[in-house]
Amino acid sequence: MSDPTATVLDLDLAAWNRVFAVNVGGAYLMSRWAIPHLAAAGGGSIIHIASQLGTVGTAGRVAYCATKGALITMAKAMAADHAAQNIRVNTLSPGGVETDRMMRFGSMEKAREVLGSRHLMKRLGLPEEIAAAALFLASDASSFVTGSNLLADGGYNAI
């Protein structure tokens, strides 16, 4: 979904609600369906995909930032609610990643130029790097990790 770039004054309520329905409502519905199955299986891992912008704000992204922050907090509450069922709930917050979404800059080269410099590593992430972080959260290697937000953001939130 392409969320609108707007301030709270420029964003109409319908657009605000649509971004929340997709980003937060989708995670809620998936979790509501998955938790009984995970509990019956003896436990498991739920990973909500948040964003580097879930913990910092940026101009014109009020709805997006709000929904990604909501996912981070929702995962913490869900972790508390379902730890006794051996269900771990975490968020994964990628930074800018080289995906088709970056074509809004006109080219991947332009996206690298504009967004790459905002990360300490001076580049965008690669899809396989985010997949590796998700695999960690899904695996037994993270069996003591719940209610956490894993930032795979190239240091974006460090500055």
Phi, psi and omega in degrees: 000138175263110181278152182288145172267113184193158171275172179297332179284331183266345184269121179282161185299323180297317179293317176305310181296323180295316180297317178293321180298318181285304188287317182262314180299321178297316178294321177299310182296317178299315181295317180300323178284317189285324188302313178300323179290319177295318179298317179296331180274357179097005177130182181165195185228132172247132179237116174267134178270108178262228183190158171304333182276006174279348181238356174222157177259157174215147185302137175076007183237036187302314182291314181300309180301317180297318182290322181289325173295322178298320179297320180297314180289322178300318179296322178296316179295318179295323178300317178294321182290329191239009178299323180295341177266010181062033176251119177266139180228123182222168170243150173244123183244095177286156167274201176296131184234143180289085177231175179302333179302332180289348180292352175296344176275356180103324178202161177293325178299317179293320178298318177299318181294314185284310187267328182304320182292345179278352179257143179303328182280359175059035177200168172274157176283164176255146180308322182292335176289322178288322177299320179295322177294319177296319179299319176302310182295331180278340188269170176292346177296340179249030185298344179251020182245115173208148182073019184253158175243109180273112177274114173246069194235019178058024179087010182305315182281352181281343183244000000 
